Amino acid sequence: MGPQINIIGSFFPSWMLCLLIGIVAALLTRLLFIRTGIDPYLGPRALVYPSLVVLVTLVLWVAFFRV
């Protein structure tokens, strides 16, 4: 079992926190892409945004919770 985080008395795996941050980062990035006009030129959005979530999640997990 990997590292755990104590949030208000409950223990959660660290990857859950990283995933939540990855989802929020992808949503904010999408808003930025829409505002700047880049979004229509992206490839298949069904691959771009989930890939961004995975990228941010794994980078955070490796950076902060190396096992």
N, C-alpha and C positions, 0 to 999 in steps of 0.2 A: 504494500500500500504506500502511496506517495505522501508528500507533506500535506498537512491539514491546517485549515485556518479556523480560528475561533471567532464566530460572528454571533454576538448576543447570546452566548452560552451554547451554541450549536456548532458542531465541527463539520466543515465542508471540505471536500478535496480541493486542492489548490487549482486544479484545472477548471473547476466550475467558475471560479472567480475570473480566471483568464478568459474563459469562453464568454462570459457576460461582458467583459471589457471589449473583447473582439467584436461582438455583435454591435455594441454601442459605437465603436470606432467605425465599423462598416456603414452604419446608418448615417453617422456624421459625414463620412467621406462621400456617400451618395448625395447628401444634401449639398455638399461643396461642389461635386461634379455637376449637379443640376444647375446650381447658381452660376457656375462659370461656363456652362454650355458644353461641357465635355461629354456628358452622359449619353447623348444620342450617337456619338461616334465610338462608344465602347463595343467590344465584341458581344457575344451572347451574355446578357446580364445574369442569366441563371448560372453561369460559371464564374463570372467576374466577382460578384459580391460574396458568394460563399467561399471562394478562394481567398478573398481578402480577410474574411472572418478567420479562416484556418491559419493564414499567415500571421495575423496579429496575435491570435491565441497561442500559437506555438512559440513565437518570438518572446512573448511575455513569460510563458511558462519556463522556457529555457533560461531567460535572463534572470528571473527572480527565484526560481525553485529548482535549480540544478540538483539532480539526485545522483 
